[in-house]
Amino acid sequence: MPQIWLSDEELGAMFGCSRAVARDRSIAHGWARRRSMDGLSRTKLPQEMFEEFLLDYAARLLAKSAADSSVAQLRGMLASAQRFERYPDLRQDNMAA
């Protein structure tokens, strides 16, 4: 079975609480904890929370992708508007005349 180990900070973000509260909750539930090679303590996510974590992570990635796409579209629109300010003869309505 795959394993997901989260730092106290990441666990807190998942639970919507502080790092300290997340740490206390993981200890109270008896979840496995280890110090990682990066010096952070990490908690092994229980199997029943595994799917919830992955779905939440996927939703955040999709939201970020959609936001990035929207930003790119807005930048393109701004660039077009700036071009048309500099060269008004390029506008579609002027070309039809």
Secondary structure, DSSP 8 states (H G I E B T S, - for coil): ----EEEHHHHHHHHTS-HHHHHHHHHHHT--EEE-TTS-EEEE--HHHHHHHHHHHHHHHHHHHHHHHHHHHHHHHHHHHHHHHH-GGGSHHHHH-
